[in-house]
Amino acid sequence: MTGEADRLFALSIDMLCIAGFDGYFKKLNPAWSATVGFSEEELTSRPYLDFVHPEDRAATIAEATKLSRGVDTIHFENRYACKDGSYKWLAWTARQSVSEQLIFAVARDMTAQKRTEEEVTRLNAALAERLAEVEATNKGLEAFSYSVSHDLRAPLRGIDGFVHLLVEEHGQKLDAGARRYLEIIASNVRTMGLLIDDLLEFSRLGRQPLRKGAVDTTKLVRRILELQQHTMEHRRIEVRLDDLPECQGDESLLEHVFANLIGNAIKYTQRVEVARIEIGSQSTDQGDLVYYIRDNGAGFDMRYAGKLFGVFQRLHRTDEFEGTGIGLALVQEIINRHGGRVWAEAAVGKGATFFFTLSGGSQWQATAA
């Protein structure tokens, strides 16, 4: 058995040692020389404290004192000198034989792990600093947004008010051309007001934290359709709503997605005699759930599909269809934050279909109506 124990001692990749209460190593296995570079003779000829990093010596003495009093070492860390002048982190477990005045210990090189931990700590500190900067920036942007909103709205209200006064008090004295100019001014003021509102909404929702939960999408869409009733009055609109599967997401943000896409379907079908809007879902071959909103309206040229989701990007003139060019950018921002994607298929004069997923989605493409 002694021969097998000696063989285990010699072959162990852990650093095994026997040390005396006098502060000297008595026996070391070859792993010590392989790890720190000193020979066994060099390591046993000097007190082991000579090899301990100066900053770790007090803790090492305290641990050795505990061992001499019969208390085992379950886990202890310190740095040991290497022959090349560097230090390596060692993790210790040890037991003692008070009667023999000896310590039996196992040390394991954990330098790589320590470096990893230090790098993680450094990265976490850098991340925390960056997050603090982002938070400060967001607060600044929020303050700026409200300031811009106030500073822009004030002159707009003034312009709108004076236009109104001119029409009321001097309208009879103005010719048709002058009245037309005032109507254009008033219309542009209203458009600017809507644009400010949309930009603020885009900024606010971009900073709003996700609050995911189960969403009854059918119920959500029905609520949106009820709110949109006033935009469908005096029009022939056929809406088909499938029984939509539930999803996991932020309900308040997803409401913006469905509201924008349904609102666009209503808007871009206003020139067809009978508007048909379909809201449904289907699964891809990969099992991804895809929601879609399809219409038979104006559609668009797929050559310009890349511009759809950009801020201020519009594929139709404002005199054809009103809007600020923010809605689809907002939709894409929300879908991206849910880990999904959004895309569209269309043809000029043949309607459009908007698709979106909420969890990464696949490269599946659908054919538009």
N, C-alpha and C positions, 0 to 999 in steps of 0.2 A: 504493500500500500504506500510505503514511503517513496518508492520509486515512481509510482503513478502520480503522487502529489508533487514530487519534484518536476515531473514532466509537465504537469498542468501549470506549475509556477513558471516554468521556462517558456511554455508556448502561449500563455495568455496574452491577448492583445491589450487587456487592461494593465495598468501599471500597479503591480503588486509589491508591497514592501513590508519589512519588519523594522520598527524603530524603537529606540529605548527611551525611557523617561529622561535620560541624560541629554536628549536633543540631537542624537546622531542616528543615521540609518545604520542598521545592522546587516540587512540583506535586501537586494533589489532584483527584480527580474529583468530580462533583456529589453522589455518594452520601455523601460526608463531611458536607456541610452538611445533607443530608436526615436523617442519622442523629444527629449531635450538636448541630446547630443553629447552630454557628459558621460564619461565612463563610470562604471560602478565604483571604481577606486576613487575617482574625483568626487563622487556624490557622498561616499561614506567617510571621506577624510576630513570633512568640514561639517559644522553644525548645519542641519537642514534649513535653519532660519536664514543662513547666508544666501540660499537660493530663492527665498521668498521675496516677492516685491516689497520694498520698504513700506508701501501704504497698506499692505496686508499682514504685516508681521504682528501687530498687536492682536488682531483677530485670531491669527494662527496660534499665538501663545495662549490666548484664552481658551481656544478649543482643545489644545494639548493639556491644559490644566484640568479641564472637565474630564478628559479621558483618564488622567492620572487619579481622578477621584472616583472612577468607576462608571462614568456616564458615557454611553456609546455615542458615536457620531453617525447620525443618519444621513445628513447632507451638509456639506461645507464646501465653499468655493474659495480659491485663492489663485494668485498668479505665481508661476515658477519660472525662474530664469533658464534660458537656453544658451548653449555655448556660443551661438552667433550673436548674442546680445539682446535678442528679443525675449518676450515673455509669452507663456501659454497659460490659458485658464484651465485649472484642474478642478474636477468635482470629486469630493472624497466621501467614502464611508469607512468607518473604522470601529474596531473593538479592542479592548485592552485586557491584559492579564496583569492585574496589580501585583500578584505574588511574584511574577517573573519580571516586573518592571518593563513590560514590553507592550508595544502597540502594533496590531495587525491591521493594515490598511489597504484599501483599493482606491486608486485614482484613475479618472478617465479624462482624456483630453476633450474639452468642450470649447476650444477656441473658435472653431467655425460657427458653432451655435451661438456663442457670445457675440461674434461679429454680426451674425444675422439679426440677433435681438437688438443690437445697437443700431443697425441700419433701419430696422422696423421702427425703433424709437425715434430715430432721426426723421424718418419719413412721416411718422405720425405727427411729430412736432411741426414739420413743414406743412403738412396737410391742415393741421389746426390753425396755423398762421395764415394759410391761404384761405381757409374757410372764413376766418375772421375778416380778412380783406374783402372777400366776396360779400359777406354780410354787411360790412361797412359801405361797400359800393352799392349794394341793393338799397340800403337805407337812403344813400345819397340820391340814387335814381328815383326812389319813391318820392323823396322831397322835391326833386327836380320836376317830376311828372306833375305833382300837384301844383307846383309853382307855375309851370308852363300852362297847365290847364287854366289856372286863375288868370294869368297874365294874358292869355290868348282870348279867353272868353269875354273879358271885360271890354276890349275894343269891338269884338264881334257883336256883343249886346248893344253897344253904342251905335254901330253901323245899322243894325237891324231896327233899332228904335228910331233913328233919324229917317230911314227909308219909310218906315210906317207913318211918321209924322208928315213927311213930304206928300205921300199919297193921300192922307186924310185931309190935310189942310190946303194943299195946292194942286191936288190931282186934277181939278177941273181946268186949271190953267196950263197943264202940260199936254203936249201933243202925244200922239200914239208912240212915236219913237222914244220920247223921254220916259214915258210910262214903261215901255219895254225894257229900257236900260235899268230902271229901278227894279223891275221883276227879276232881271238877270242878277243884279247885286244881291237881292234878297235870297235868291236861290243859291248863289255861291256862299252866302253867309251860312245858310242852313247846311250846305254840304261840308263846309269847314267845321261846323259844330259837330256833325256826325263823325268826321274824320278824327277830331280831337277825342271824342268819346271812344272810338274804336282803337285808337293808339293807346289810350289809357287802359282800356280793357286788355289789349294785347300785352302791355307791360305788366299789368297786375296778375294776369293768369300765368304769365311766364315765371313769376316768383312764387305763386301759390303752391304750398306743399301738397303732394298727392295724399289723398285719404281714401285708400282703396277699400272696397267692400263689395258685397253682392249687389248687382244692379238688375232690377226688373226692366229690361229694355223695352218690352212691349208697353208697359205702363208709362215709361218715360216718354216714348214717342207719342202715345195717345195724348199725354198732357201737352206736348209741344203742338200737336195738331189743333187742339182746342184753342191754344193761345194764338194760333195762326189763322183762325177762322175769319177774322176781320179782313185779312189780305186776300181771302178767297171769295168774298161776297161779290155777287153779280158776275160770277164767272162759272163756266162749266168745268169742274175739276173732278176727276175720278181718282180717288186715292185708294190704293190697295195696300193694306198693312198685314203682313204675315205674322204668325205667332213667333216672335223672336226669342231665341235662347237667352237666358241670363248670362251675364258676364261679370268678371271681376274688374273693378275700376273705380275711379273717382266720379260719383254720379253727377256732381255739380259741373265738372269739366266736360263729361260726356254729353251733358245736356247742351252745352255750347256746340259740340260737334254735330249732333243730330239737328239742332235748331238751325245752324248755318247751312247744312247741306239740304235740309228740307226747304228752308227759306229760299235757297238758290233755285231749287226745282220749281217752286211756285213762281218765282220771279222770271225765270227764263222760259216758262211756258205761257206767258201772258199773251203771246201773239198767235197761239194756235187756237183753233175753234174749241176743241175738247182736249183739255190737258189731262194727261195720264201720268200719275206718280206712283211708283211702286217702292215699298220699303220692305226689304227682306234680308235673308241670310242664307248662306250655304257653306258647306265644308269643302276644302280642297282634298286632293288625293293624299296629302300629308297629314290630314286631320285638323288643319287650321280652320278656325271659325272666321268667316268673312261676312261683314255686314255690307249692304249696298243700298243706295238710293238711286233709282232710275227714273228718268223723265223722257218725254217726247218733245222737248222744247228746241231751243235754238241750236244747241250743241256747240261744237267748236272744232277748229282744224287741229288735228293731232300733232301737226308739225310744231305747234306752239305749246304743247302740253307741259313742257318744262318750265313755263312761266306761271303756271296755274297757282302754285303755292307760295310765290314770292310776295313780299309786302309791296303794295301799290301796283302789282302786276294785274292788268285787266286784258281780257281777250275781246271785249266788246266796248264800244264807245259809251260814254255816260249818257249821251242823248238817246241811246237805244235801250240801255238798262242801267238804272241807277246803282250806285254802290261806291265804296271807298277803296276796295282792293285789299282789305285787311282780313276779311272773313276766312278765306281759305288758308292764309298764312297762320291764322289762329288755330284752325283745324289741324294743320300739320304739326304745329308745336305741341298740341295736346296729345295727339296720337303718338308722336315721338316719345313723349314723356311716359307714355304707357308701354313703351317697348314695341310698338306696332309700326305699321306703315299705312300710307294712304295713297291711292292712285286713281286715275280716271280713264275711261274710254269714251270716245264720242265721234260724231261725224256732223259736219255742218248741216243744219236743218233736220237732223234725224235724232236729236236728243243726246243725252249724256248719262253715264252711269259712274257714280263715285263709289269706290270700295275702300274699306279699311279693316285692318286687324288690330288686335290690342295686345298681342304677346309675341312680337317678333315677326310673325307672318312668314309666308314662304314666297317664292318667286312666281307663284301661280298668277296667271292673268285671266280675266274674264272677258267675254265679248259684250260690247255695249248693245243696248237696245237700238 
